[in-house]
Amino acid sequence: MNSLKEIIRIGLLRGSLEFKQFLRQRESVVFTLFFPVILLFIFGTVFKDTIAPGVTFSQYFVAGMIASGLVNTGFQQLAITIPMERDFGTLKRLRGTPMSVSSYFIGKALLVTILMIIQTALLLLFGTLMFGLNLPTSPTLWWNFTWLVILGSACSTILGIAFSVVPKSGRGASAVVSPIVIILQFFSGVFFVFTSLPSWMQQFAALFPLKWLTQGMRSVFLPADFATQEVAGSWEVGKTAIILIIWLIVGLIFSIRSFKWSRE
């Protein structure tokens, strides 16, 4: 059995290799890193209304897109690419190497983390320059932003690995995963103000991490008094952390028990 140090070392090497492979795929680079920026430009340009004193829809939308980006780069990408790797025999070949399941998970987590950092930086830069997004002004807000990104990224990564066993083939993975992500984006207050949605949508969205990630990001980038516009009348930061941790634990358990190197 590999030592913990060796597991981490192999995982980091795998993650760096996957990032290099990702950069060679121009379509993936554009879609993953720049498509959220394009969406921000479109929605931010079309919807310029003020939704609360000192808060425009564009600012509201940036917070949602940052949270959504964590889901796209983690859950969506992994739930689609892992079945493809399984079909192409990539995972089967990796099984014949010293790489363990844990190292494979670490490699995927590293890839998602790098992509998430780049995508978030682009959204912050574009949102600040084009739509007047206010960056956090206190150490507490920066701390909240940091743990939201770390916890959200970890949760999204693990859930993507766990869900990768659901698609029956790599070819059909996108058709299974993408609609789920899109529906959750609409229900979770990414494209619309959350409180304007029907109550049944709000209750449904509250079962999943994306709703809490978007609300958490709003607590970082929107004025403190905007919390009164939320369903609970507050940011519920502690509750957000608890729900994300629960999903992370559930996803980790399911990933370990269900992950397969091949479909056989």
C-alpha positions as CSV (number, residue, x, y, z in Angstrom):
1,M,0.0,0.0,0.0
2,N,1.3,3.4,-0.9
3,S,2.2,5.8,1.9
4,L,0.2,9.0,2.3
5,K,3.2,11.0,1.0
6,E,3.4,8.9,-2.1
7,I,-0.4,9.1,-2.7
8,I,-0.3,12.9,-2.5
9,R,2.8,13.0,-4.7
10,I,1.3,10.8,-7.4
11,G,-2.0,12.8,-7.2
12,L,-0.2,16.1,-7.7
13,L,1.7,14.8,-10.6
14,R,-1.5,13.5,-12.2
15,G,-3.2,16.9,-11.6
16,S,-0.4,18.8,-13.2
17,L,-0.5,16.4,-16.2
18,E,-4.3,16.8,-16.6
19,F,-3.9,20.6,-16.5
20,K,-1.3,20.5,-19.3
21,Q,-3.7,18.2,-21.3
22,F,-6.5,20.6,-20.7
23,L,-4.6,23.6,-22.1
24,R,-4.1,21.7,-25.3
25,Q,-7.8,21.5,-25.9
26,R,-8.7,25.0,-27.1
27,E,-12.4,24.3,-27.1
28,S,-12.4,23.3,-23.5
29,V,-10.3,26.3,-22.5
30,V,-12.7,28.7,-24.1
31,F,-15.8,27.1,-22.8
32,T,-14.6,26.5,-19.2
33,L,-12.7,29.7,-18.6
34,F,-14.3,32.3,-20.9
35,F,-17.9,31.2,-21.4
36,P,-18.9,32.4,-17.9
37,V,-17.4,35.8,-18.7
38,I,-19.4,35.9,-22.0
39,L,-22.6,35.1,-20.1
40,L,-21.7,37.8,-17.6
41,F,-21.2,40.4,-20.4
42,I,-24.6,39.4,-22.0
43,F,-26.7,39.4,-18.9
44,G,-24.9,42.4,-17.4
45,T,-25.4,44.4,-20.5
46,V,-29.1,43.5,-21.1
47,F,-30.3,43.7,-17.5
48,K,-29.1,46.9,-15.9
49,D,-31.9,47.4,-13.4
50,T,-31.4,48.3,-9.8
51,I,-32.8,45.5,-7.7
52,A,-32.2,47.2,-4.3
53,P,-30.6,50.5,-3.1
54,G,-27.0,50.4,-4.3
55,V,-27.3,47.0,-5.9
56,T,-27.7,46.4,-9.6
57,F,-28.6,43.1,-11.2
58,S,-25.1,42.9,-12.8
59,Q,-23.5,42.9,-9.3
60,Y,-26.0,40.3,-8.2
61,F,-25.3,38.2,-11.3
62,V,-21.5,38.2,-10.8
63,A,-21.9,36.6,-7.4
64,G,-24.1,33.9,-8.8
65,M,-21.7,33.3,-11.7
66,I,-18.8,32.8,-9.4
67,A,-20.7,30.2,-7.5
68,S,-22.0,28.6,-10.7
69,G,-18.4,28.5,-12.0
70,L,-17.4,26.3,-9.1
71,V,-20.2,23.8,-10.1
72,N,-19.3,24.0,-13.8
73,T,-15.6,23.4,-13.4
74,G,-16.1,20.7,-10.7
75,F,-19.4,18.8,-10.9
76,Q,-20.3,19.3,-14.5
77,Q,-16.8,18.8,-16.0
78,L,-15.9,15.8,-13.9
79,A,-19.3,14.1,-14.3
80,I,-18.8,14.3,-18.0
81,T,-15.1,13.7,-18.5
82,I,-14.7,10.7,-16.1
83,P,-17.3,8.5,-18.0
84,M,-15.4,9.4,-21.2
85,E,-12.1,8.4,-19.7
86,R,-13.7,5.2,-18.5
87,D,-15.0,4.4,-22.0
88,F,-11.8,5.3,-23.7
89,G,-9.9,2.9,-21.4
90,T,-7.9,5.7,-19.7
91,L,-9.0,4.7,-16.2
92,K,-8.3,1.0,-17.0
93,R,-4.7,1.9,-18.0
94,L,-4.2,4.1,-14.9
95,R,-5.3,1.1,-12.8
96,G,-2.2,-0.7,-13.9
97,T,0.0,2.0,-12.6
98,P,0.9,2.8,-8.9
99,M,-1.9,5.3,-8.9
100,S,-4.5,4.7,-6.2
101,V,-8.1,5.9,-6.2
102,S,-7.1,8.6,-3.7
103,S,-4.3,9.8,-6.0
104,Y,-6.8,10.0,-8.8
105,F,-9.2,12.0,-6.7
106,I,-6.3,14.4,-5.7
107,G,-5.4,14.9,-9.3
108,K,-8.9,15.8,-10.3
109,A,-9.2,18.2,-7.3
110,L,-5.9,19.9,-8.3
111,L,-7.2,20.4,-11.9
112,V,-10.5,21.8,-10.7
113,T,-8.7,24.1,-8.2
114,I,-6.5,25.6,-10.8
115,L,-9.3,26.1,-13.3
116,M,-11.5,27.6,-10.5
117,I,-8.9,30.1,-9.5
118,I,-8.4,31.3,-13.1
119,Q,-12.1,31.5,-13.8
120,T,-12.9,33.3,-10.6
121,A,-10.1,35.8,-11.2
122,L,-11.5,36.5,-14.7
123,L,-15.0,37.0,-13.3
124,L,-13.8,39.3,-10.6
125,L,-11.7,41.4,-12.9
126,F,-14.4,41.7,-15.6
127,G,-17.2,42.3,-13.0
128,T,-15.1,45.0,-11.3
129,L,-14.1,46.8,-14.4
130,M,-17.3,46.5,-16.4
131,F,-20.2,46.3,-13.9
132,G,-18.9,48.0,-10.7
133,L,-18.6,44.9,-8.6
134,N,-17.5,45.9,-5.1
135,L,-14.6,43.7,-3.8
136,P,-14.7,42.7,-0.1
137,T,-13.6,45.5,2.1
138,S,-12.8,43.6,5.4
139,P,-10.7,40.6,6.4
140,T,-13.9,38.8,7.5
141,L,-15.4,39.0,4.1
142,W,-12.2,37.9,2.4
143,W,-12.1,35.0,4.8
144,N,-15.7,34.1,4.0
145,F,-14.8,34.3,0.3
146,T,-11.8,32.0,0.8
147,W,-13.6,29.2,2.6
148,L,-16.6,29.4,0.3
149,V,-14.3,28.9,-2.7
150,I,-12.3,26.1,-1.0
151,L,-15.4,24.3,0.4
152,G,-17.5,24.9,-2.7
153,S,-14.7,23.6,-5.0
154,A,-14.1,20.5,-2.8
155,C,-17.8,19.8,-2.6
156,S,-18.3,20.2,-6.4
157,T,-15.3,18.0,-7.2
158,I,-16.4,15.1,-5.0
159,L,-20.0,15.3,-6.2
160,G,-18.8,15.3,-9.8
161,I,-16.8,12.2,-9.2
162,A,-19.7,10.5,-7.4
163,F,-22.2,11.4,-10.1
164,S,-19.8,10.1,-12.8
165,V,-21.2,6.6,-12.3
166,V,-24.7,7.7,-13.4
167,P,-24.2,8.2,-17.2
168,K,-24.3,4.9,-19.0
169,S,-21.6,6.0,-21.4
170,G,-19.2,8.8,-22.0
171,R,-21.1,9.8,-25.2
172,G,-24.3,10.4,-23.4
173,A,-22.8,12.0,-20.2
174,S,-23.3,15.6,-21.4
175,A,-27.0,14.9,-22.1
176,V,-27.4,13.6,-18.6
177,V,-25.4,16.1,-16.6
178,S,-25.8,19.4,-18.4
179,P,-29.6,19.7,-18.0
180,I,-29.3,19.1,-14.3
181,V,-26.8,21.9,-13.9
182,I,-28.8,24.3,-16.0
183,I,-32.0,23.6,-14.0
184,L,-30.2,24.1,-10.7
185,Q,-28.7,27.4,-12.0
186,F,-32.2,28.7,-12.8
187,F,-33.6,27.5,-9.5
188,S,-30.7,28.7,-7.3
189,G,-30.7,32.4,-8.1
190,V,-27.9,32.5,-10.7
191,F,-29.9,33.9,-13.6
192,F,-32.7,35.5,-11.6
193,V,-33.1,37.1,-8.2
194,F,-33.8,34.2,-5.9
195,T,-36.7,35.7,-4.0
196,S,-38.5,36.4,-7.2
197,L,-38.8,32.6,-7.9
198,P,-41.9,30.6,-6.8
199,S,-41.6,29.2,-3.3
200,W,-41.6,25.6,-4.5
201,M,-38.5,26.4,-6.6
202,Q,-36.8,28.0,-3.6
203,Q,-37.5,25.0,-1.4
204,F,-36.3,22.6,-4.1
205,A,-33.1,24.6,-4.6
206,A,-32.4,24.7,-0.9
207,L,-31.8,21.0,-1.0
208,F,-28.7,21.4,-3.1
209,P,-25.3,23.1,-2.7
210,L,-25.5,25.7,-5.5
211,K,-28.3,27.7,-3.8
212,W,-26.1,28.1,-0.7
213,L,-23.0,28.9,-2.7
214,T,-24.8,31.7,-4.5
215,Q,-26.2,33.0,-1.3
216,G,-22.7,32.8,0.3
217,M,-21.1,34.7,-2.5
218,R,-23.8,37.4,-2.3
219,S,-22.9,37.8,1.4
220,V,-19.3,38.6,0.3
221,F,-19.9,41.0,-2.7
222,L,-23.2,42.7,-1.9
223,P,-23.9,45.3,0.8
224,A,-24.6,43.9,4.3
225,D,-28.1,45.4,4.4
226,F,-29.0,43.4,1.3
227,A,-29.3,40.4,3.6
228,T,-32.8,41.5,4.4
229,Q,-33.8,40.7,0.8
230,E,-32.9,37.1,1.3
231,V,-35.7,34.5,2.1
232,A,-34.5,34.1,5.7
233,G,-33.8,37.8,6.1
234,S,-30.1,37.0,6.8
235,W,-27.1,35.5,5.0
236,E,-27.2,32.3,7.0
237,V,-23.4,31.9,6.6
238,G,-23.1,29.2,9.3
239,K,-25.9,27.2,7.8
240,T,-24.3,27.5,4.4
241,A,-21.0,26.0,5.7
242,I,-22.9,23.1,7.4
243,I,-24.9,22.2,4.3
244,L,-21.8,22.3,2.1
245,I,-19.9,20.1,4.6
246,I,-22.8,17.6,4.7
247,W,-22.8,17.3,0.9
248,L,-19.0,17.0,0.9
249,I,-19.1,14.1,3.3
250,V,-22.0,12.3,1.5
251,G,-20.3,12.8,-1.8
252,L,-17.0,11.5,-0.5
253,I,-18.5,8.3,1.0
254,F,-20.5,7.7,-2.2
255,S,-17.4,8.3,-4.4
256,I,-15.2,5.9,-2.5
257,R,-17.8,3.2,-2.6
258,S,-19.0,3.5,-6.2
259,F,-15.9,4.6,-8.2
260,K,-14.9,2.1,-10.9
261,W,-11.9,2.1,-13.1
262,S,-13.9,0.4,-15.8
263,R,-17.6,-0.5,-16.5
264,E,-16.9,-4.2,-16.2
